[in-house]
Each structure stands twice: as C-alpha cells, then as structure tokens.
C-alpha cells in the first residue's frame, strides 16, 4: 500500500495550485469560487501547520530529554519519547489529513 506523507512541499503545491488556476472569464462567480477554494486550502494549511509544529516540537523535546537525561533503569524518558513520536507519526499519516489533501488536489483540476 502506497503511503502519502504530507510535507511542506505538498502544502506549497496545494497553495500554488489554488492560486495558479486561471479565473473563468464568466466574471465574479468564477472568482468567488476560486477565492473560496484558496481560503479552504489556506485554512487547512494553517490548521495543519500549527498542529504539525506543536507535535514536532514535542517529539524533538522528548528526543532531547532522552539523550541528555539518562538514568539507568528509568524508562520514563523512553516512554515519553515513544508516545510523542507516535502522536507525530499518527498526525502526519492520518487518513483525514491525506484525504483532505487529495480532495483539495482534485479540486485543482475541476
């Protein structure tokens, strides 16, 4: 099964695809639809970025703590690191994020 990883590059593609679509010459209705698509993509990317940065920071901080606070026989840091990394991976690979990104890319072609 092919796995899609949503990255900053994918985010840039989503934004550029929405902004690079040419407005239909039929007037303001096409422009309104285009603006709505752009806003929807921007809202998704804003939410995704905020959550991504939060989870990435927690993961990195847990990794740091595991590497500098080494106590023989204590697995507290290892458990916290595993949980932070799992939460980060679950978010970046979530079916919801992937399906939303795919749906926005589909809108690009319509």
C-alpha positions as CSV (number, residue, x, y, z in Angstrom):
1,X,0.0,0.0,0.0
2,X,1.4,3.4,-1.0
3,X,1.6,5.9,1.8
4,X,1.3,9.6,1.3
5,X,3.3,11.8,3.6
6,X,2.0,15.4,3.8
7,X,5.0,17.7,3.9
8,X,5.7,21.4,3.5
9,X,6.3,20.7,-0.2
10,X,2.8,19.2,-0.5
11,X,1.5,22.3,1.2
12,X,3.2,24.6,-1.2
13,X,1.8,22.6,-4.1
14,X,-1.7,22.9,-2.7
15,X,-1.4,26.7,-2.3
16,X,0.2,27.2,-5.7
17,X,-2.4,25.0,-7.4
18,X,-5.2,27.0,-5.9
19,X,-3.6,30.4,-6.7
20,X,-2.4,29.5,-10.2
21,X,-5.8,28.4,-11.5
22,X,-7.0,30.9,-14.1
23,X,-10.3,32.5,-13.4
24,X,-13.0,31.9,-15.8
25,X,-13.9,34.9,-18.0
26,X,-17.5,34.5,-16.9
27,X,-17.0,37.0,-14.1
28,X,-17.3,37.3,-10.4
29,X,-18.9,33.9,-9.8
30,X,-15.7,32.1,-11.0
31,X,-13.6,34.5,-9.0
32,X,-15.7,33.8,-5.9
33,X,-15.4,30.0,-6.3
34,X,-11.6,30.5,-6.8
35,X,-11.4,32.6,-3.7
36,X,-13.4,30.0,-1.7
37,X,-11.0,27.2,-2.8
38,X,-8.0,29.3,-1.9
39,X,-9.4,30.1,1.5
40,X,-10.3,26.5,2.2
41,X,-6.8,25.4,1.3
42,X,-5.3,28.2,3.4
43,X,-7.5,27.3,6.4
44,X,-6.4,23.6,6.1
45,X,-2.8,24.5,5.8
46,X,-2.9,26.9,8.8
47,X,-4.5,24.2,11.0
48,X,-2.2,21.5,9.7
49,X,0.9,23.7,10.2
50,X,0.0,24.6,13.8
51,X,-0.6,21.0,14.8
52,X,2.4,19.8,12.9
53,X,4.7,22.3,14.6
54,X,3.3,21.5,18.0
55,X,3.7,17.8,17.6
56,X,7.2,18.1,16.0
57,X,8.3,20.3,18.9
58,X,7.1,17.8,21.5
59,X,8.8,15.0,19.6
60,X,12.1,16.8,19.4
61,X,12.0,17.9,23.0
62,X,11.2,14.3,24.1
63,X,14.1,13.0,22.0
64,X,16.4,15.7,23.5
65,X,15.4,14.7,27.1
66,X,16.0,11.0,26.3
67,X,19.5,11.9,25.1
68,X,20.6,14.1,28.0
69,X,18.7,12.8,31.0
70,X,19.9,9.2,31.1
71,X,19.1,7.4,34.3
72,X,19.9,3.7,34.5
73,X,16.8,1.6,35.0
74,X,14.4,4.5,34.4
75,X,12.4,4.3,31.2
76,X,10.3,7.4,31.8
77,X,12.1,9.4,29.0
78,X,11.9,6.5,26.6
79,X,8.2,6.0,27.1
80,X,7.6,9.8,26.7
81,X,9.7,9.9,23.5
82,X,7.8,6.9,22.1
83,X,4.5,8.5,22.8
84,X,5.5,11.8,21.3
85,X,6.9,10.2,18.2
86,X,3.8,8.0,17.8
87,X,1.5,11.1,18.1
88,X,3.5,12.9,15.5
89,X,3.5,10.0,13.1
90,X,-0.2,9.4,13.6
91,X,-1.0,13.0,12.7
92,X,1.3,13.2,9.6
93,X,0.0,9.9,8.3
94,X,-3.6,10.3,9.3
95,X,-6.3,9.2,6.9
96,X,-8.1,12.5,7.5
97,X,-5.2,14.7,6.5
98,X,-4.4,12.5,3.5
99,X,-8.0,12.5,2.2
100,X,-8.3,16.3,2.7
101,X,-5.1,16.9,0.8
102,X,-6.2,14.6,-2.0
103,X,-9.6,16.3,-2.2
104,X,-8.0,19.7,-2.5
105,X,-5.7,18.4,-5.2
106,X,-8.8,17.0,-7.0
107,X,-10.5,20.5,-6.8
108,X,-7.4,21.9,-8.5
109,X,-8.3,20.0,-11.7
110,X,-12.0,21.0,-11.6
